[in-house]
Amino acid sequence: MMRTTLDIPEKLIAEAMTLSKAKTKNQLIKEVLEEHIKRVKRQRLIALKGTLDFNIDLDTLRGREDVKI
């Protein structure tokens, strides 16, 4: 854990706590940070759309070239 002092407008904290139903400021900040991290990771994955080639043959990849279905 890390202790940090932040200057956040009380009105902003109050609105965020109401919307999130967080019981404490610590819970609110933790939830907000976790959601932000998820959103950024999702955006990075979406940005990769069309840049990765998933057209792979699993049998060849696994060394099963002789397998016929």
Phi and psi in radians as a Rosetta constraint file:
Dihedral C 1 N 2 CA 2 C 2 CIRCULARHARMONIC -2.341 0.35
Dihedral N 2 CA 2 C 2 N 3 CIRCULARHARMONIC 2.295 0.35
Dihedral C 2 N 3 CA 3 C 3 CIRCULARHARMONIC -1.594 0.35
Dihedral N 3 CA 3 C 3 N 4 CIRCULARHARMONIC 2.351 0.35
Dihedral C 3 N 4 CA 4 C 4 CIRCULARHARMONIC -2.468 0.35
Dihedral N 4 CA 4 C 4 N 5 CIRCULARHARMONIC 2.475 0.35
Dihedral C 4 N 5 CA 5 C 5 CIRCULARHARMONIC -1.782 0.35
Dihedral N 5 CA 5 C 5 N 6 CIRCULARHARMONIC 2.215 0.35
Dihedral C 5 N 6 CA 6 C 6 CIRCULARHARMONIC -2.222 0.35
Dihedral N 6 CA 6 C 6 N 7 CIRCULARHARMONIC 2.537 0.35
Dihedral C 6 N 7 CA 7 C 7 CIRCULARHARMONIC -1.794 0.35
Dihedral N 7 CA 7 C 7 N 8 CIRCULARHARMONIC 1.679 0.35
Dihedral C 7 N 8 CA 8 C 8 CIRCULARHARMONIC -2.054 0.35
Dihedral N 8 CA 8 C 8 N 9 CIRCULARHARMONIC 2.292 0.35
Dihedral C 8 N 9 CA 9 C 9 CIRCULARHARMONIC -0.964 0.35
Dihedral N 9 CA 9 C 9 N 10 CIRCULARHARMONIC 2.286 0.35
Dihedral C 9 N 10 CA 10 C 10 CIRCULARHARMONIC -1.029 0.35
Dihedral N 10 CA 10 C 10 N 11 CIRCULARHARMONIC -0.649 0.35
Dihedral C 10 N 11 CA 11 C 11 CIRCULARHARMONIC -1.063 0.35
Dihedral N 11 CA 11 C 11 N 12 CIRCULARHARMONIC -0.697 0.35
Dihedral C 11 N 12 CA 12 C 12 CIRCULARHARMONIC -1.152 0.35
Dihedral N 12 CA 12 C 12 N 13 CIRCULARHARMONIC -0.762 0.35
Dihedral C 12 N 13 CA 13 C 13 CIRCULARHARMONIC -1.086 0.35
Dihedral N 13 CA 13 C 13 N 14 CIRCULARHARMONIC -0.805 0.35
Dihedral C 13 N 14 CA 14 C 14 CIRCULARHARMONIC -1.069 0.35
Dihedral N 14 CA 14 C 14 N 15 CIRCULARHARMONIC -0.774 0.35
Dihedral C 14 N 15 CA 15 C 15 CIRCULARHARMONIC -1.141 0.35
Dihedral N 15 CA 15 C 15 N 16 CIRCULARHARMONIC -0.750 0.35
Dihedral C 15 N 16 CA 16 C 16 CIRCULARHARMONIC -1.105 0.35
Dihedral N 16 CA 16 C 16 N 17 CIRCULARHARMONIC -0.699 0.35
Dihedral C 16 N 17 CA 17 C 17 CIRCULARHARMONIC -1.158 0.35
Dihedral N 17 CA 17 C 17 N 18 CIRCULARHARMONIC -0.665 0.35
Dihedral C 17 N 18 CA 18 C 18 CIRCULARHARMONIC -1.129 0.35
Dihedral N 18 CA 18 C 18 N 19 CIRCULARHARMONIC -0.825 0.35
Dihedral C 18 N 19 CA 19 C 19 CIRCULARHARMONIC -1.173 0.35
Dihedral N 19 CA 19 C 19 N 20 CIRCULARHARMONIC -0.675 0.35
Dihedral C 19 N 20 CA 20 C 20 CIRCULARHARMONIC -1.534 0.35
Dihedral N 20 CA 20 C 20 N 21 CIRCULARHARMONIC -0.262 0.35
Dihedral C 20 N 21 CA 21 C 21 CIRCULARHARMONIC 1.102 0.35
Dihedral N 21 CA 21 C 21 N 22 CIRCULARHARMONIC 0.437 0.35
Dihedral C 21 N 22 CA 22 C 22 CIRCULARHARMONIC -1.178 0.35
Dihedral N 22 CA 22 C 22 N 23 CIRCULARHARMONIC 2.488 0.35
Dihedral C 22 N 23 CA 23 C 23 CIRCULARHARMONIC -1.522 0.35
Dihedral N 23 CA 23 C 23 N 24 CIRCULARHARMONIC -0.487 0.35
Dihedral C 23 N 24 CA 24 C 24 CIRCULARHARMONIC -2.333 0.35
Dihedral N 24 CA 24 C 24 N 25 CIRCULARHARMONIC 2.818 0.35
Dihedral C 24 N 25 CA 25 C 25 CIRCULARHARMONIC -1.133 0.35
Dihedral N 25 CA 25 C 25 N 26 CIRCULARHARMONIC -0.654 0.35
Dihedral C 25 N 26 CA 26 C 26 CIRCULARHARMONIC -1.062 0.35
Dihedral N 26 CA 26 C 26 N 27 CIRCULARHARMONIC -0.793 0.35
Dihedral C 26 N 27 CA 27 C 27 CIRCULARHARMONIC -1.079 0.35
Dihedral N 27 CA 27 C 27 N 28 CIRCULARHARMONIC -0.744 0.35
Dihedral C 27 N 28 CA 28 C 28 CIRCULARHARMONIC -1.039 0.35
Dihedral N 28 CA 28 C 28 N 29 CIRCULARHARMONIC -0.897 0.35
Dihedral C 28 N 29 CA 29 C 29 CIRCULARHARMONIC -1.073 0.35
Dihedral N 29 CA 29 C 29 N 30 CIRCULARHARMONIC -0.742 0.35
Dihedral C 29 N 30 CA 30 C 30 CIRCULARHARMONIC -1.074 0.35
Dihedral N 30 CA 30 C 30 N 31 CIRCULARHARMONIC -0.810 0.35
Dihedral C 30 N 31 CA 31 C 31 CIRCULARHARMONIC -1.113 0.35
Dihedral N 31 CA 31 C 31 N 32 CIRCULARHARMONIC -0.730 0.35
Dihedral C 31 N 32 CA 32 C 32 CIRCULARHARMONIC -1.116 0.35
Dihedral N 32 CA 32 C 32 N 33 CIRCULARHARMONIC -0.766 0.35
Dihedral C 32 N 33 CA 33 C 33 CIRCULARHARMONIC -1.123 0.35
Dihedral N 33 CA 33 C 33 N 34 CIRCULARHARMONIC -0.750 0.35
Dihedral C 33 N 34 CA 34 C 34 CIRCULARHARMONIC -1.080 0.35
Dihedral N 34 CA 34 C 34 N 35 CIRCULARHARMONIC -0.761 0.35
Dihedral C 34 N 35 CA 35 C 35 CIRCULARHARMONIC -1.136 0.35
Dihedral N 35 CA 35 C 35 N 36 CIRCULARHARMONIC -0.689 0.35
Dihedral C 35 N 36 CA 36 C 36 CIRCULARHARMONIC -1.111 0.35
Dihedral N 36 CA 36 C 36 N 37 CIRCULARHARMONIC -0.766 0.35
Dihedral C 36 N 37 CA 37 C 37 CIRCULARHARMONIC -1.057 0.35
Dihedral N 37 CA 37 C 37 N 38 CIRCULARHARMONIC -0.788 0.35
Dihedral C 37 N 38 CA 38 C 38 CIRCULARHARMONIC -1.050 0.35
Dihedral N 38 CA 38 C 38 N 39 CIRCULARHARMONIC -0.757 0.35
Dihedral C 38 N 39 CA 39 C 39 CIRCULARHARMONIC -1.109 0.35
Dihedral N 39 CA 39 C 39 N 40 CIRCULARHARMONIC -0.774 0.35
Dihedral C 39 N 40 CA 40 C 40 CIRCULARHARMONIC -1.123 0.35
Dihedral N 40 CA 40 C 40 N 41 CIRCULARHARMONIC -0.738 0.35
Dihedral C 40 N 41 CA 41 C 41 CIRCULARHARMONIC -1.107 0.35
Dihedral N 41 CA 41 C 41 N 42 CIRCULARHARMONIC -0.705 0.35
Dihedral C 41 N 42 CA 42 C 42 CIRCULARHARMONIC -1.108 0.35
Dihedral N 42 CA 42 C 42 N 43 CIRCULARHARMONIC -0.756 0.35
Dihedral C 42 N 43 CA 43 C 43 CIRCULARHARMONIC -1.093 0.35
Dihedral N 43 CA 43 C 43 N 44 CIRCULARHARMONIC -0.669 0.35
Dihedral C 43 N 44 CA 44 C 44 CIRCULARHARMONIC -1.154 0.35
Dihedral N 44 CA 44 C 44 N 45 CIRCULARHARMONIC -0.676 0.35
Dihedral C 44 N 45 CA 45 C 45 CIRCULARHARMONIC -1.157 0.35
Dihedral N 45 CA 45 C 45 N 46 CIRCULARHARMONIC -0.744 0.35
Dihedral C 45 N 46 CA 46 C 46 CIRCULARHARMONIC -1.081 0.35
Dihedral N 46 CA 46 C 46 N 47 CIRCULARHARMONIC -0.636 0.35
Dihedral C 46 N 47 CA 47 C 47 CIRCULARHARMONIC -1.131 0.35
Dihedral N 47 CA 47 C 47 N 48 CIRCULARHARMONIC -0.407 0.35
Dihedral C 47 N 48 CA 48 C 48 CIRCULARHARMONIC -1.408 0.35
Dihedral N 48 CA 48 C 48 N 49 CIRCULARHARMONIC -0.148 0.35
Dihedral C 48 N 49 CA 49 C 49 CIRCULARHARMONIC -0.924 0.35
Dihedral N 49 CA 49 C 49 N 50 CIRCULARHARMONIC 2.216 0.35
Dihedral C 49 N 50 CA 50 C 50 CIRCULARHARMONIC 1.486 0.35
Dihedral N 50 CA 50 C 50 N 51 CIRCULARHARMONIC -0.072 0.35
Dihedral C 50 N 51 CA 51 C 51 CIRCULARHARMONIC -1.777 0.35
Dihedral N 51 CA 51 C 51 N 52 CIRCULARHARMONIC -0.223 0.35
Dihedral C 51 N 52 CA 52 C 52 CIRCULARHARMONIC -1.894 0.35
Dihedral N 52 CA 52 C 52 N 53 CIRCULARHARMONIC 2.446 0.35
Dihedral C 52 N 53 CA 53 C 53 CIRCULARHARMONIC -1.739 0.35
Dihedral N 53 CA 53 C 53 N 54 CIRCULARHARMONIC 1.889 0.35
Dihedral C 53 N 54 CA 54 C 54 CIRCULARHARMONIC -1.770 0.35
Dihedral N 54 CA 54 C 54 N 55 CIRCULARHARMONIC 0.266 0.35
Dihedral C 54 N 55 CA 55 C 55 CIRCULARHARMONIC -1.465 0.35
Dihedral N 55 CA 55 C 55 N 56 CIRCULARHARMONIC 1.347 0.35
Dihedral C 55 N 56 CA 56 C 56 CIRCULARHARMONIC -2.092 0.35
Dihedral N 56 CA 56 C 56 N 57 CIRCULARHARMONIC 2.651 0.35
Dihedral C 56 N 57 CA 57 C 57 CIRCULARHARMONIC -1.761 0.35
Dihedral N 57 CA 57 C 57 N 58 CIRCULARHARMONIC 1.894 0.35
Dihedral C 57 N 58 CA 58 C 58 CIRCULARHARMONIC -1.113 0.35
Dihedral N 58 CA 58 C 58 N 59 CIRCULARHARMONIC -0.603 0.35
Dihedral C 58 N 59 CA 59 C 59 CIRCULARHARMONIC -1.103 0.35
Dihedral N 59 CA 59 C 59 N 60 CIRCULARHARMONIC -0.758 0.35
Dihedral C 59 N 60 CA 60 C 60 CIRCULARHARMONIC -1.148 0.35
Dihedral N 60 CA 60 C 60 N 61 CIRCULARHARMONIC -0.763 0.35
Dihedral C 60 N 61 CA 61 C 61 CIRCULARHARMONIC -1.040 0.35
Dihedral N 61 CA 61 C 61 N 62 CIRCULARHARMONIC -0.641 0.35
Dihedral C 61 N 62 CA 62 C 62 CIRCULARHARMONIC -1.606 0.35
Dihedral N 62 CA 62 C 62 N 63 CIRCULARHARMONIC 0.116 0.35
Dihedral C 62 N 63 CA 63 C 63 CIRCULARHARMONIC 1.345 0.35
Dihedral N 63 CA 63 C 63 N 64 CIRCULARHARMONIC 0.484 0.35
Dihedral C 63 N 64 CA 64 C 64 CIRCULARHARMONIC -1.985 0.35
Dihedral N 64 CA 64 C 64 N 65 CIRCULARHARMONIC 0.952 0.35
Dihedral C 64 N 65 CA 65 C 65 CIRCULARHARMONIC -1.151 0.35
Dihedral N 65 CA 65 C 65 N 66 CIRCULARHARMONIC -0.440 0.35
Dihedral C 65 N 66 CA 66 C 66 CIRCULARHARMONIC -1.477 0.35
Dihedral N 66 CA 66 C 66 N 67 CIRCULARHARMONIC -0.091 0.35
Dihedral C 66 N 67 CA 67 C 67 CIRCULARHARMONIC -1.314 0.35
Dihedral N 67 CA 67 C 67 N 68 CIRCULARHARMONIC 2.249 0.35
Dihedral C 67 N 68 CA 68 C 68 CIRCULARHARMONIC -2.092 0.35
Dihedral N 68 CA 68 C 68 N 69 CIRCULARHARMONIC 2.381 0.35
